[in-house]
Structures are given as structure tokens and as C-alpha cells.
Amino acid sequence: MKRIGKMIVVFILIHFSFFVHSQNKSFCIGSNHCGLNLGDPLNSKGLKLNLFDKNIHSLSGVNLALSCSTENTRGFSLGIFAVDSKNYDGLAIGGLFVSSDSIFNGIGFGGFFVGSESKFNGIGVAGLSVVSDTMNGVFFSIYGNTKWNHSLIKELNGVAIGGITGINCETINGLAIGALNYSIHQKGVTIGIANYTENLNGFQIGLWNVVANKKRFKRMPFVNFNFE
């Protein structure tokens, strides 16, 4: 029995390593932070569990925490409060919000907000707003796809469904549905209570539609259209 016990201890020492760092305190069952990670490993591969993430450079795998925060993420993150990553590839679910400081590629679900500072490629669903400088994909929000500081989303390519405020973009390429839709350039279709664009190549459907670049019939009820 003693021999078996020693063999078990040796096996554990060989196959499982435990790490505690001065800046990133973590506990790992695995090798080189590949396996089950608890705390804040600098790099994590596998499954990571934590309360509030801090100083995590990269994560590949699954991240479960009250607040997920990393520099680079590839995989799945579930943040009870939030998910935040500079660059994100995969699926993210945040109780309050999902945000990226640079580029988001994948699917994001946020209770209130989903957004990226630079580019969002994929699917975004939020209780209030989905925003990014450039949005490529399918987006749904109750409040609308508009920035809080009233600046415009630079470009929307795909389908966006907004609510009260609608879609506010410099350029719309595709389909935009919302109460109030505004753009400088529109190529495609907007549907709402009121639609306004300075340059239209497509259709507007709503109670009141305005196309600034038309020579005639700039303002039309129900339907307006123009083709460059």
C-alpha cells in the first residue's frame, strides 16, 4: 500500500504543476498552464475559473468568471457581470456587457451592451445597444445601434435591427430596421418610422423618408428610392 501511495504522489508531481506568481496568482492542474486554471495565469489553455480577471495576456479555451478580462481570447467566455477583451475570437456571454478594445470576431450576447472599439465581425445581440466603428454581420438590440456620445458608427455591412433610436451610421450597406434611421451613405434598404440619408442607392420604407441627394421628391411618405 505504501508503494502504491508513493507511486500516486510521484504521478501527481510529474503530471500536475502548481504555479504562484508575484503579479499573476494562479493555481494550475496541468502543465504550462494547460489544463484547469484557477485565478490569474498570464496565459491559460483549457478551462479557467476565477472571480475577477486581472493581468491575463492570452486565453485559449473556456473562461468562467464573475468578470472575464483578458488581452487576447480564443474560445468561450461566460462573465456573470461582463466579458472584456482587447481581441476576441469566439463566443462571449456577459450578464451586463461584452466589449472589445480592438477587434471582435464571433458571437456576443450582452444583457445591456455589446461592442468593439474598432471592428465587430459576426453576430451581436444586446438588450440596449450593439456598436462598433465597423460592423460586419447581423446585429440586434432593443435600444438601437447608436453610440452614446452621438457620434456615428462608421460602417455597417449586413443586417441591423435596432429599436427606439434605430440605426445611426455614416455608411449603411445592407438592411437596417429601426424606429429612426440616419446615414450619410446608404446602399440597400432601411425600414422605420422615419428614414434619412444624404446619399441613397436603394429604398427607404417608413412613415416619412428623406433623401437629400435627390433632385425631386426628396421627402416622401411610405416609400422613397434612388439609384445612382
Residue pairs with C-beta under 8 A, 6 or more apart in sequence:
15 31
16 28
16 29
16 30
16 31
16 35
17 28
17 30
17 31
17 32
18 27
18 28
18 29
19 26
19 27
19 28
19 33
19 41
20 26
20 27
21 41
21 42
23 55
24 39
24 40
24 41
24 42
24 54
24 55
24 56
25 39
25 40
26 33
26 37
26 38
26 39
26 40
26 41
27 37
27 38
27 39
28 35
28 36
28 37
28 38
28 41
29 35
29 36
30 36
30 37
30 46
32 45
33 41
33 42
33 43
33 44
33 45
33 46
34 45
34 46
35 45
35 46
35 47
36 46
36 47
36 48
36 49
37 44
37 46
37 47
37 48
37 49
38 48
38 49
38 50
39 50
40 50
40 53
40 54
40 55
40 56
41 48
41 56
42 55
42 56
42 57
42 58
43 56
43 57
43 58
43 59
44 56
44 58
44 59
44 60
44 61
44 63
45 59
45 60
45 61
46 60
46 61
46 62
47 61
47 62
47 64
48 59
48 61
48 62
48 63
48 64
48 65
49 64
49 65
50 63
50 64
50 65
50 66
50 68
51 65
51 66
51 67
52 65
52 66
52 67
52 69
53 63
53 65
53 67
53 68
53 69
53 70
54 69
56 69
56 70
56 71
57 70
57 71
57 72
58 70
58 71
58 72
58 73
58 74
59 70
59 72
59 73
59 74
59 75
59 77
60 73
60 74
60 75
61 75
61 76
62 75
62 76
62 77
63 70
63 73
63 75
63 76
63 77
63 78
63 79
64 77
64 78
65 77
65 78
65 79
65 80
66 79
66 80
66 81
67 79
67 80
67 81
67 82
67 83
67 84
68 77
68 78
68 79
68 82
68 83
68 84
68 85
68 92
68 94
69 82
69 83
69 84
69 85
70 77
70 84
70 85
70 86
71 85
71 86
71 87
72 85
72 86
72 87
72 88
73 85
73 87
73 88
73 89
73 90
73 92
74 89
74 90
75 89
75 90
75 91
76 90
76 91
76 92
77 83
77 85
77 88
77 90
77 91
77 92
77 93
77 94
78 93
79 92
79 93
79 94
79 95
79 98
80 95
81 94
81 95
81 96
82 94
82 95
82 96
82 97
82 98
82 99
83 92
83 93
83 94
83 97
83 98
83 99
83 108
83 110
84 97
84 98
84 99
84 100
84 101
85 92
85 99
85 100
85 101
85 104
86 100
86 101
86 102
87 100
87 102
87 103
87 104
88 100
88 103
88 104
88 105
88 106
88 108
89 105
89 106
90 105
90 106
90 107
91 106
91 107
91 108
92 98
92 104
92 106
92 107
92 108
92 109
93 108
93 109
93 110
94 108
94 109
94 110
94 111
94 114
95 111
96 110
96 111
96 112
96 113
97 110
97 111
97 112
97 113
97 114
97 115
97 126
98 104
98 108
98 109
98 110
98 113
98 114
98 115
98 126
99 113
99 114
99 115
99 116
100 115
100 116
100 117
100 118
100 120
101 116
101 117
102 116
102 117
102 118
102 119
103 116
103 118
103 119
103 120
103 121
104 116
104 119
104 120
104 121
104 122
104 132
105 121
105 122
106 121
106 122
106 123
107 122
107 123
107 124
108 114
108 120
108 122
108 123
108 124
108 125
108 126
108 130
109 125
109 126
110 124
110 125
110 126
110 127
111 126
111 127
112 126
112 127
112 128
112 129
113 126
113 127
113 128
113 129
113 130
113 131
114 120
114 124
114 125
114 126
114 129
114 130
114 131
114 141
115 124
115 129
115 130
115 131
115 132
116 132
116 133
117 132
117 133
118 132
118 133
118 134
119 132
119 133
119 134
119 135
119 136
120 130
120 132
120 134
120 135
120 136
120 137
120 139
121 136
121 137
122 136
122 137
123 137
123 138
123 139
124 130
124 135
124 137
124 138
124 139
124 140
124 141
125 139
125 140
125 141
126 140
126 141
126 142
127 141
127 142
127 143
128 141
128 142
128 143
129 141
129 143
129 144
129 145
129 146
129 148
130 139
130 140
130 141
130 145
130 160
131 145
131 146
131 147
131 153
132 153
133 153
133 154
133 155
134 153
134 154
134 155
134 157
135 145
135 153
135 155
135 156
135 157
135 158
135 160
136 157
136 158
137 157
137 158
137 159
138 158
138 159
138 160
139 145
139 156
139 158
139 159
139 160
139 161
140 160
140 161
141 161
141 162
141 163
142 163
142 164
143 162
143 163
143 164
143 165
144 162
144 163
144 164
144 165
144 166
144 167
144 168
144 178
144 179
144 180
145 153
145 156
145 160
145 162
145 166
145 167
145 168
145 169
145 176
145 178
146 153
146 162
146 165
146 166
146 167
146 168
147 153
147 168
152 168
152 169
152 170
152 182
152 184
153 167
153 168
153 169
153 170
154 169
154 170
154 171
155 169
155 170
155 171
155 173
156 167
156 169
156 171
156 172
156 173
156 174
156 176
157 173
157 174
158 173
158 174
158 175
159 174
159 175
159 176
160 167
160 172
160 174
160 175
160 176
160 177
160 178
161 177
161 178
162 176
162 177
162 178
162 179
162 181
163 178
163 179
164 178
164 179
164 180
165 178
165 179
165 180
166 176
166 177
166 178
166 179
166 180
166 181
166 182
166 192
167 176
167 177
167 178
167 181
167 182
167 183
167 190
168 181
168 182
168 183
169 176
169 182
169 183
169 184
170 183
170 184
170 185
171 183
171 184
171 185
171 186
171 187
172 181
172 183
172 185
172 186
172 187
172 188
172 190
172 197
173 187
173 188
174 187
174 188
174 189
175 188
175 189
175 190
175 191
176 183
176 186
176 188
176 189
176 190
176 191
176 192
177 190
177 191
177 192
178 191
178 192
179 192
179 193
179 194
180 192
180 193
180 194
181 190
181 191
181 192
181 194
181 195
181 196
181 206
182 196
182 197
183 190
183 196
183 197
183 198
184 197
184 198
184 199
185 197
185 198
185 199
186 197
186 199
186 200
186 201
186 202
186 204
187 201
187 202
188 201
188 202
188 203
189 202
189 203
189 204
189 205
190 197
190 202
190 203
190 204
190 205
190 206
191 205
191 206
192 205
192 206
193 206
193 207
193 208
194 206
194 207
194 208
194 209
194 210
195 204
195 205
195 206
195 208
195 209
195 210
195 224
196 209
196 210
196 212
197 204
197 210
197 211
197 212
198 212
198 213
199 212
199 213
199 228
200 211
200 213
200 214
200 224
200 225
200 226
201 226
201 227
201 228
202 225
202 226
202 227
203 223
203 224
203 225
204 210
204 211
204 220
204 223
204 224
204 225
205 222
205 223
206 222
207 221
207 222
208 219
208 220
208 221
209 219
209 220
209 221
209 222
209 223
209 224
210 218
210 219
210 224
211 218
211 220
211 224
211 225
211 226
212 218
213 226
214 224
214 226
217 224
